[in-house]
Amino acid sequence: MATNAKSDLPATVYHYCDASSFRAILKSKQLWLSDVHCMNDSTEQAWLINMAEELLCDPRHQGDENKYLQAVRANFDWMALDPHAFCFSENPDLLSQWRAYADDGRGYSIGYSSSWIESQKNLYPRHYVALWPVEYDTNRQRELLNHYIRKYLTRMNEGGNERDEGMKLILAIYGLSGACKNPHFAEEKEIRLLIMEPRNASAFHKNCTRGVSERFYRNRGDQRISCFSLAFCEDAVTSVYLGPKNDAKRDDLELKRFLLQNGYDPNRIEIVRSDIPYA
C-alpha cells in the first residue's frame, strides 16, 4: 500500500456474494458500505489504532515532540472516525472466498472496474471515497504510521499550527485504520471501498461531513448495522464469475437475460465459469 497513491490496484476488483445479493446489487446498482466493526474480524480498526497509540507514546520522543504527540492523543477519541467498507478481492476465483461469502460456491463474483470506482471521488468533492488494498504486514503497517507521525513532527518543528497539523495526523491514522487488518486474514487479499464517518459529529465542521448517501441501517440478526451507499453505472461492471457450484454454469442464457433486463450489455460483460473442482 502506498502512502499517497493507489498504484498497486488491479484493473478489476471482485465482490463475492450469494445469488440473492448478486441480483439485488445488479438491480439496484448500489454498493452498500457497512460499518467494519460488524464484519468478521473482531479486531477491525482496533488492530491499527492500538498500534498507533503505542507509537504515539514511544518514550524516545522527548521535549517538544512528546508534547506535540500527547496533544494528538488528547484529541484522539474525540475525533474518531468509523470506517464503512464494501469489500472486494483481487482474486476472482478463490475457493476460500467462494466458501465464505458466496453460498459455499453457489454464488457469484462480480468484477468492477477499479478506475471507475476511483473516479467517483472526483464526483463527490465533499465526501471521502477511496479504494484501498488492505495491508496485512505488521512491519509495513508500522512503517506507514511512522511516516505520518514523522511528517506531523516535521511540520510542528517548522512552526506548523498545532490544531491543524494534529487534525491531519488523526485523520490519516483513522483513514489507515480501515485499510489495515490482522495478518491472519491475508489470504483474502482484500481491497476496500471506504468512507470514514465521524463518530462525534461535533468534532468536525459541517462542510467536512463524510458519506456518499444519508446514513441508513440494516438488520442482521440482532445487529443494527450502519451503512452508506454508492450508486454505480452499468459500465462499472466488467465481468461475472460463476461459482464452482453455481447452476448457471450449465447454461448462462438466463444470466444474460437478467443482465439485459437490468440495463447491462451481456456482450460487454465477460462471463467466466470457475475452474475449481469443488463439489
N, C-alpha and C positions, 0 to 999 in steps of 0.2 A: 504494500500500500504506500503510495506516495503521500507526502505531506501537503502537496498543493495541486495535484493533478490526478486524473483517473486514467493515466496512460496504460495501466495494466488491465483494463477492462476488455473482455472478449467482445466480438462484434454482436453476439447474440447471448442473451441470458434466458434461463429456463425456469418456469414455475411448475412444480409438480402438484397435481390435485386429483381428486376423485371425479367421477363423471358428473355428479350434481354440481360441484363447484366449477368445473370446466364450462358447463352450459350457462351457469349464472354469470360467470366472468365475461364470456364472449357475448352474451345477450346484453348485459348492462353496460359493457365497455367501461368498467370501473375497476380500479385496483384498490382494495381496502387495506390500508396500513394500520396495523394493530399495535397496541402498547406491548413493547417487548417483554415487560415483566410478566405477561401472561403466556409466554412461549415456553418451549420445552427445556430451556436451560435455566436452572434455579439460580444461577449466578449472573444472569443478564444484568448488564450495566454495573452492578456492584463489583464485578471482576476487575474492571478498569478503574473505577472510582477509588477502590481500596488501594490499588497500586499508585494512583495519583496522590492520594493523601499521604502515603508513605514517602514519596519523593518530595512532596512539599515540606515534610518535616525532617528532611535529611539534615543531620547535625553539622554537616560540612558547610552548610550555608550559615554565615556569621554576619554580625553587624547589620548594615542596611539591607543586605539581601535577605537575611532572615526576617527582618521587619516587613519587607515587601511581601514575602511569601505568607507570613502569618496574617497579613491583611486580606490576602486572597482566601485563605482558609476561613476567615471570619465571615465571609460572604458566600461561601461555597454552597451551603444548603439552601440559603435564601434564593439564590439564582439558579437552582437546579432545573435541568431540562429533562423531560421524559421522552426517550426515542420511541417513535412509531415506525414500524417497518413492514414492507411487503417483501417476501423472501424469494430469491432466485438461486439457482445453482449454475455454475459454469459448465456442468456436465449434463447433457440432455438424456442420458440413458444409463443411470447408475442404480444398481439393484437396491442398495440401502435406501435411496430416495423413493423408489417405487414402493418398497415395502412400508416405509414410514409415513409417506404423505399422499400416496396415490392408490389407496384401497388395495394394498398388497399386490400391486401390479396391474390392477384392472382399470386404472385411470389414465391420465394424460400428462404430458409435459409440454407446456405452451412456450414457444420461443418468441421472445420480444427483442426488438432492435435496441441495443444499448444506446446508440446515438440518438434515437428518437426519445428515449426516456431522459437522457441527459439534456436534450434540447428544451425540456419542459421548464427547467429552472429559469430560462430566459423569458418565459411567458408569464411567470408569477414573481415579479420583482419584489413583492412584499412577503413572499413565502419561501421557506427554506426547503428546496427539493434537491436531493443528492443521491447518486448511485455509487455505493461504496463496496469494493471487495472486502470481505471480513478478514481481519488479521488474527491469526491464531498463535503466532510465535511470540512467546512472552518477552524474549530479548528485543524483538522488533517493537513490541508494544511499549516497553520501557524507553527505547530509543526515540520513539515518536513523542512520548510525554516529555522526555528531557529536551527535545527540540523546542517544544512550545515553552517550557519553563525557561530555558536559556534565552529564547527570543524575548520573553517578558522581562527578564532581569537586565538584558542589554538595553532595552528601551528605558527601563527605570533608571539605570545608571547614567543614561544620556539625558535625563531630566524629563522623562515622559510623565503624563498625568496618571496618578496612581489609580483613580477610579476607572478611567477609560481603558488603561492597559490591563488592569485587573479583570475587567469585564471580558476583554478579548481572550485572556487566558482561560477563564472559567468556561466561556462558550466553546473554546477549542477543545478543552478536556471533555466536556459533556458531549460535544459532537463526536469525538473519538470513541466515547463510551458505547455508542450504539453500533460501532463497527469493529469492536474487539471482543473476542469470546475465548472461553476456556479451550485449551488445545485439544481436549478430548473430542471436540466437535469438528476437528479439522477435515475429516473425510467428506463432510458435506460441501466443502468448497463454496461456501455461501456468498452471495452477492446481495446487498440490501438496498432497496429503495427506501430512503429515510426522510422523515421530517422530525424536528425537535420541538416539543411543546413545553412552554414554561410551566413548571409545577406551581409557581406562585406568580399569578398574572400581574400583580402589582410591582413585581421586580423589574418589569420592562415597560418602556413607553408603548402606548397602544399601536404606534406605527411599526413596532417590531413584532407584532403578533405573528405567530407561525401557524401553519396549517394550510392545506390546499382547499378543503371543504370545511364547513362547520363541523365541529366535533359531534360524533354520534356514538351510540353504544349498541353493542350486540350481546346477546346472551349465549353463554356456552356452559351448560350445566348450571351450577350455582355461581358462576363468574359473570360479572358485568364488565365487558371489555371496551375500553376507549378506542375509538377508530377515527380515521380520516380517509377520504377517498380522492383518487386522482383519475380523471377521465382519460381514456386513450382512444385513438382513432384506429380504423381498420388496418391502416398501413403499418401500425406498430407491431402487428403480429406477423412473424416471418415463417414460422413452422409449427407443426403439431406432431409430437411423438406419441405413439400408441404404446401403452404399457405391455409387458410380456404376456399378461392375461386378458388384455382388452379384446372384447368380442369383435370390435370393428376391424381387427387385424385381418379377418377373413374377407370382409367386404367394406370398403370405405366409402361406398356410394352414399349412404345415409349421412356420414360425416360431411361430405362435400355439399350435400343438400342443406344441411344445417348451417354451414358457413355461408352459403349463398343467400339463404333466407335472412341472415342477420347482417348482410351488407359486406361480407368479405369475398374476395376473389379467390375461389378454391384453386385456380390455376396459378396463382402467385404464391400461395402458401404451400410450402413443402410438407407433405405428409410422409412420416417415416415410421416404420414398424420396428419396435425394439428387437434386437437380435439376441437378447439374453434368454437362455433356455431355462426359464423359471416357470414351474407349473404348480 
